[in-house]
């Protein structure tokens, strides 16, 4: 897969987070709670994933025993993300909220890469990666402080 396609898919994921965030916050504000929004977001995602699995026709659920124990709690992080977005958007806006989520991803991504956690390739923290994240964190600060 070319670098262009990898970057394109990554950007599409970022666009999805950017669109999902204010929609989720709107659900939370209109229904009066973050958990309602989390439930609706995850239920709709479950239904779409289920439909896609049916279309694919060959789900691999029979191999669930090979998953590490922490795979069972991955959904918890989705609850945290949606709840954080629901809390921050009404207070600081969509741009600052999504920027903070991305900043958090950068920080944990550096740590995960450094140690190869969750069976990822080890990519040690070096000066250029630190500088890149520092520039993005500076941008985060400029966006959030406004």
C-alpha angles and dihedrals in degrees: 000000000000123000088244092061092045091052091045092053090047091051091048088054090051091050089051091054089047092053097038093052101064091038090054091047090051091053090050094049095046095045095039100237145069095223091059089054092046090051095049093046093049094042092053090046090050092051093049092046090047092052091048091049090052090051091047089052101203114073117182099216091127088076094060091116091070092062118105116250093253092061087078091064099047091105090062088070091054088055089051093048095049092044092050091049092047090052099044105039097066089047104042106008135251098287096053092041095051089043090056091049090051091047090053090050091052093051095048090041091058091051094046091049093047093057101027092236119180091023094295124147113268111249108174121222108255135172096269093050091046091049091049092051091044090055091049091047089051087053089049091053092049092050096045098044094059 
